[in-house]
């Protein structure tokens, strides 16, 4: 008997799809997106486009010009440094007497003609962005990335400088595309008395706002803000509410008796020295 497909040409097998390195990729989104500055709605669109720029692993939005308050925008000079993949037209935004330089731009090419995009990463351009009625942070959510928070019965222990600082059999495991598993541990199973609270606050488009951070109070070379919690996570990540997670990159984690290797990611460095976030502003 001839095995099925024996005569078909060889099919390449890849671990994951390669990302184009030199192209602007776009696709339509059906989400209702709004952006505000103070009391002014600058963007209100039910037909945005998601745009991936070369070298950027997360998307931005581009909006039809008629969905943008272009009366608040003034064409300005192109920035000296290369930004936004071939864009040549940039705009300052003027709202309530404040001017935000180079807040927006248009992409080249016919397919994105008539659309305007806004800065998000690390710049205070618009105060708030919403998808439907939920506020989003840092960047638009990528439809090709997932965040799943799953209750588990794995035995998880966390050690810092040889001291067990957390020990639980009821963790929530947070699986996020292209990031290591984060283990969210009930507070009663964490030795928070060994840590000092800090005033760091960070935002994530998939989980919400993390307003509680802790630094290790013991000795050794341990990065600051090594643990965090989301008191009021977004609905999709509600299972991590009030739990405490640690940087796998900076602590030792033992799962069901097996000591995990510390991963190397963009979060291996403290927040102050990290490059622009690849998919979230923090955890």
Secondary structure by P-SEA (a helix, b strand, c coil): cccccccccbbbbbcccccccccbbbbbbccbbbbbccccccccccbbbbbbcccccbbbbbbcccccccccbbbbccccccccccccbbbbbbccccccccccccccccccccbbbbbcccccccccccccccccccccccccbbbbbbbbccbbbbbccccccccccbbbbbbcccccbbbbbccccccccccccccbbbbbccccccccccccccccccccccccccccccccccccccbbbcccccbbbbccccccccccccccccccccccccccccc
